[in-house]
Amino acid sequence: MNQLELANAIAQELQIGGYDADRFLKVTLEKIISVVTSNQPVELQGFGTFAMRPNAPRTGTSPATGEPFNIPARWSASFKIDKAFKERVEAVPLDTSSPSVTPVAVSDIIAPGDKPYYFTVQFSDDIGIKASTIGGKNSELGELDVRVTGPNGFNQLARATRTKATADKKGRIVTYAVGAPGGVWDFTANGQYQIDLLEA
């Protein structure tokens, strides 16, 4: 849920206009930021506490050169979850079932060429799917979790190139790409191909 969706949900719950709900939300967030950056905590009962905390100066190491460098003292924002909020989070049952997978757009290649072949797959779940997990275990979009096999020993891991949420926001529609066998789609690549989802 993004800020606009949250404002719309508030408007529906309070039976007020969307503009008023959006403005209420923006003013609330800005006030929290204003108070916290004046070094005063904001305590919201049943939710948590926003505050600033100081970080002492320290020495870091450059990942490029391995050379040490000084990191000056600075402030950082912190949030401590309220006990009631934490208990509600911990009470949510874990989703241990795998999502279902359905090909959405798989078409024939009717002309020779060397461009990748794109196909679309829909991941569905009754609770929801974390977008960053698409593409392989604990990986971001672009990693490999779908294998395509076909004639003449074709065996290639497809690369996820784009993802978008389904209408109910619980699933994901993902576009994958595979390269042409031998660098070109021609008559030698004719045949039936199979798409398999790899286990996490």
C-alpha positions in Angstrom: 0.0 0.0 0.0 1.4 3.4 -1.0 0.6 6.8 0.4 -2.3 7.5 -2.0 -3.8 4.1 -1.3 -3.5 4.7 2.4 -5.2 8.1 2.1 -8.0 6.5 0.1 -8.5 3.9 2.8 -8.7 6.6 5.4 -11.2 8.5 3.4 -13.4 5.4 3.1 -13.1 4.6 6.8 -13.9 8.1 7.9 -16.4 8.8 5.1 -14.6 12.0 4.1 -13.3 13.3 0.8 -10.1 11.9 -0.7 -8.5 15.3 -0.8 -9.2 15.9 2.9 -7.8 12.4 3.8 -4.7 13.0 1.7 -4.1 16.4 3.3 -4.6 15.0 6.8 -2.1 12.2 6.1 0.5 14.6 4.7 0.1 17.1 7.6 0.4 14.2 10.1 3.6 12.9 8.5 5.1 16.3 8.2 4.3 17.1 11.8 6.0 13.8 12.9 9.1 14.7 10.9 9.1 18.3 12.3 8.9 17.2 15.9 11.4 14.3 15.6 14.0 16.6 13.8 13.7 19.0 16.7 15.0 16.1 18.8 11.7 15.3 20.5 10.3 11.8 20.3 6.8 11.2 19.0 5.0 8.5 20.9 1.9 7.0 19.3 0.1 4.6 21.7 -0.5 1.2 20.1 1.9 2.0 17.2 5.4 3.0 18.3 7.9 5.8 19.0 9.7 7.9 16.5 13.0 9.5 17.6 16.4 10.7 16.7 19.5 9.0 18.0 23.2 10.1 17.7 25.8 8.0 16.0 29.4 8.5 17.2 32.2 9.1 14.7 33.8 5.9 13.5 36.3 4.6 10.9 35.1 2.9 7.8 36.9 1.0 5.0 36.5 1.8 1.4 35.2 -1.3 -0.5 37.0 -0.2 -3.6 40.5 0.5 -2.2 40.5 -1.0 1.2 41.7 2.3 2.6 40.2 3.5 6.0 38.2 6.7 6.0 36.6 8.8 8.8 32.8 8.7 9.1 31.7 11.8 11.1 29.2 11.8 13.9 25.6 12.1 12.7 22.0 11.7 13.6 19.8 8.9 12.5 16.0 8.3 12.7 14.8 5.4 14.8 11.4 3.7 15.4 10.6 1.4 18.3 7.5 -0.6 17.8 4.8 -0.6 20.5 4.1 -3.8 22.4 0.5 -4.0 21.2 1.6 -3.5 17.5 4.3 -6.1 17.9 1.8 -8.6 19.3 -0.5 -8.1 16.4 2.3 -8.6 13.9 3.5 -11.8 15.7 -0.1 -13.1 15.7 -0.3 -13.1 11.9 0.0 -16.7 10.6 3.0 -17.4 8.4 2.3 -18.2 4.7 4.1 -21.5 4.1 2.3 -22.5 0.8 4.0 -21.8 -2.5 2.3 -19.5 -5.0 0.6 -21.0 -8.1 2.1 -20.2 -11.5 0.2 -19.6 -14.7 1.6 -18.7 -18.1 -0.2 -15.5 -19.3 1.3 -14.6 -22.6 3.2 -17.3 -24.6 3.1 -16.9 -28.3 4.7 -18.6 -31.3 7.8 -17.2 -33.0 6.8 -16.9 -36.7 9.7 -15.0 -38.1 13.5 -15.6 -37.9 15.5 -13.2 -35.8 18.2 -12.8 -33.1 16.2 -10.9 -30.4 15.3 -12.5 -27.1 12.0 -14.1 -26.7 9.7 -12.6 -24.1 7.0 -14.4 -22.2 4.8 -13.5 -19.2 4.0 -15.6 -16.1 1.5 -14.8 -13.3 2.3 -15.7 -9.7 -0.8 -16.0 -7.6 -1.1 -16.3 -3.8 -4.0 -16.0 -1.4 -2.0 -13.7 0.9 0.6 -11.9 -1.3 4.0 -12.1 -2.9 7.1 -10.2 -2.0 8.3 -8.7 -5.3 12.0 -8.8 -4.3 11.8 -12.6 -4.1 10.9 -13.0 -7.8 14.0 -14.1 -9.6 15.3 -16.6 -7.2 15.8 -17.3 -3.5 16.6 -14.1 -1.6 17.3 -12.2 -4.9 16.1 -9.1 -6.7 14.5 -8.9 -10.1 16.8 -10.0 -12.8 18.0 -13.2 -11.2 17.1 -16.6 -12.5 14.2 -18.8 -11.3 12.6 -20.1 -14.5 14.1 -22.6 -16.9 13.1 -23.1 -20.5 13.9 -26.3 -22.3 13.2 -27.3 -25.9 14.3 -29.1 -29.0 18.0 -29.9 -29.8 18.9 -29.9 -26.2 17.9 -26.2 -25.6 18.2 -25.5 -21.9 18.3 -21.9 -20.7 17.6 -20.0 -17.5 15.1 -17.2 -18.3 15.8 -13.7 -16.9 13.1 -11.7 -15.2 12.9 -8.2 -16.9 9.8 -6.6 -15.5 7.2 -7.2 -12.8 3.8 -5.6 -11.9 1.2 -6.3 -9.4 -2.1 -8.1 -10.3 -5.4 -6.2 -9.9 -6.0 -7.7 -6.4 -2.4 -6.7 -5.4 -1.8 -10.2 -4.1 0.0 -11.6 -7.2 2.7 -10.6 -9.6 2.8 -10.7 -13.4 6.4 -11.2 -14.5 8.0 -10.8 -17.9 10.9 -13.1 -18.7 13.3 -13.3 -21.5 15.4 -16.1 -23.1 18.0 -15.8 -25.8 17.8 -17.4 -29.2 19.4 -20.9 -29.5 22.7 -20.5 -31.2 22.1 -16.7 -31.4 19.2 -16.8 -33.9 15.6 -18.1 -34.1 15.4 -20.1 -37.4 14.0 -23.4 -38.7 16.4 -25.4 -36.6 14.8 -24.0 -33.4 11.3 -25.1 -34.5 9.5 -27.3 -31.9 7.8 -27.3 -28.6 9.4 -25.5 -25.6 8.6 -26.1 -21.9 8.7 -23.5 -19.1 9.5 -24.8 -15.6 9.6 -22.8 -12.3 12.7 -23.7 -10.3 12.3 -24.6 -6.6 13.5 -21.9 -4.1 
